Amino acid sequence: MDGRLKTFLKSRFPALVPLLRRLKFIGTSPQERFAKIYRRNTWGDEDSSSGSGSNLAQTEAVRAVLSSLVRELNCRTILDIPCGDFFWMKLVDLDIDYIGGDIIDEMIRDNQHQYGNSRRRFLRLDLLQDELPKVDLIFCRDCLVHFSYEHIFPALANIKRSQNAYLLTTTFVHRDRNEDIPTGGWRPINLQVAPFNFPAALRLIDERCPEAEYRDKHLGLWRTADIPVL
Ligand SMILES: C[S@@+](CC[C@H](N)C(=O)[O-])C[C@H]1O[C@@H](n2cnc3c(N)ncnc32)[C@H](O)[C@@H]1O
């Protein structure tokens, strides 16, 4: 649908917005949706093809604390899924074995070529269904916010099934309700309210998101064993 027509319909008939969002994704698999976003740089950030949430300003607070958290938890291995284009993570001095996983083949190939080494490798992994490597910490930033409930539940089940010790993942702590969206879109989610109902996090890291509307963006740390069976 023509962009101007879409903007017109959205402004004149706001009730149509959920339907328009769904139409956009009809006939494409979740993998194709994310591959298209990557190829076309749809999330269009100057720094990172993984979107503005992955630029230097928006990752400053996370970059400042991630390595000390990893040390504190005695982690020797981390799975960063999804790793996206590894733009900001390349600046974090982790000093542990790192596996980056993402669903987009060409991005994984590019990452492996540019950043792979003896302690860092990149694997094409589908968080929804692939068996996850054995690690101490699963880092899942800015991922579930792009998934429909239909995909969040299997992703969480897969993480729990991995029996890896910890999950560090995005949660917006001041939302009192969640909404469903088609996979490939975006909205904030709070993992501690319905339908996810996570227990209190072991740790909450404030991302200090510079966007006023999203100031409550955090990374929450849970034991994977404590992820509720959904
Ligand atoms: C917004 S980016 C976040 C990247 C990274 N975590 C960061 O903080 O920069 C979302 C990523 O999720 C990946 N993705 C989407 N569905 C996935 C799936 N089922 N399994 C693994 N990765 C997936 C996309 O390809 C995209 O690279």
Ligand as a Chemical Component Dictionary entry (heavy atoms), coordinates in Angstrom:
data_LIG
# 
_chem_comp.id                   LIG 
_chem_comp.type                 NON-POLYMER 
_chem_comp.pdbx_formal_charge   0 
_chem_comp.three_letter_code    LIG 
# 
loop_
_chem_comp_atom.comp_id 
_chem_comp_atom.atom_id 
_chem_comp_atom.alt_atom_id 
_chem_comp_atom.type_symbol 
_chem_comp_atom.charge 
_chem_comp_atom.model_Cartn_x 
_chem_comp_atom.model_Cartn_y 
_chem_comp_atom.model_Cartn_z 
_chem_comp_atom.pdbx_ordinal 
LIG C1  C1  C 0  16.176 -4.870  17.404 1  
LIG S1  S1  S 1  17.294 -6.145  16.987 2  
LIG C2  C2  C 0  18.125 -6.327  18.544 3  
LIG C3  C3  C 0  19.541 -6.761  18.406 4  
LIG C4  C4  C 0  20.398 -6.750  19.683 5  
LIG N1  N1  N 0  19.863 -7.551  20.739 6  
LIG C5  C5  C 0  20.703 -5.357  20.177 7  
LIG O1  O1  O 0  20.422 -5.065  21.356 8  
LIG O2  O2  O -1 21.268 -4.581  19.415 9  
LIG C6  C6  C 0  16.232 -7.568  16.884 10 
LIG C7  C7  C 0  16.881 -8.764  16.224 11 
LIG O3  O3  O 0  16.083 -9.927  16.461 12 
LIG C8  C8  C 0  16.365 -10.852 15.423 13 
LIG N2  N2  N 0  15.361 -11.941 15.465 14 
LIG C9  C9  C 0  14.060 -11.858 15.137 15 
LIG N3  N3  N 0  13.444 -13.045 15.306 16 
LIG C10 C10 C 0  14.387 -13.901 15.749 17 
LIG C11 C11 C 0  14.379 -15.281 16.095 18 
LIG N4  N4  N 0  13.248 -16.013 16.015 19 
LIG N5  N5  N 0  15.518 -15.843 16.520 20 
LIG C12 C12 C 0  16.670 -15.128 16.600 21 
LIG N6  N6  N 0  16.743 -13.811 16.276 22 
LIG C13 C13 C 0  15.618 -13.202 15.853 23 
LIG C14 C14 C 0  16.303 -9.951  14.205 24 
LIG O4  O4  O 0  16.902 -10.556 13.093 25 
LIG C15 C15 C 0  17.047 -8.707  14.719 26 
LIG O5  O5  O 0  18.413 -8.797  14.386 27 
# 
loop_
_chem_comp_bond.comp_id 
_chem_comp_bond.atom_id_1 
_chem_comp_bond.atom_id_2 
_chem_comp_bond.value_order 
_chem_comp_bond.pdbx_ordinal 
LIG C1  S1  SING 1  
LIG S1  C2  SING 2  
LIG S1  C6  SING 3  
LIG C2  C3  SING 4  
LIG C3  C4  SING 5  
LIG C4  N1  SING 6  
LIG C4  C5  SING 7  
LIG C5  O1  DOUB 8  
LIG C5  O2  SING 9  
LIG C6  C7  SING 10 
LIG C7  O3  SING 11 
LIG C7  C15 SING 12 
LIG O3  C8  SING 13 
LIG C8  N2  SING 14 
LIG C8  C14 SING 15 
LIG N2  C9  SING 16 
LIG N2  C13 SING 17 
LIG C9  N3  DOUB 18 
LIG N3  C10 SING 19 
LIG C10 C11 SING 20 
LIG C10 C13 DOUB 21 
LIG C11 N4  SING 22 
LIG C11 N5  DOUB 23 
LIG N5  C12 SING 24 
LIG C12 N6  DOUB 25 
LIG N6  C13 SING 26 
LIG C14 O4  SING 27 
LIG C14 C15 SING 28 
LIG C15 O5  SING 29 
# 
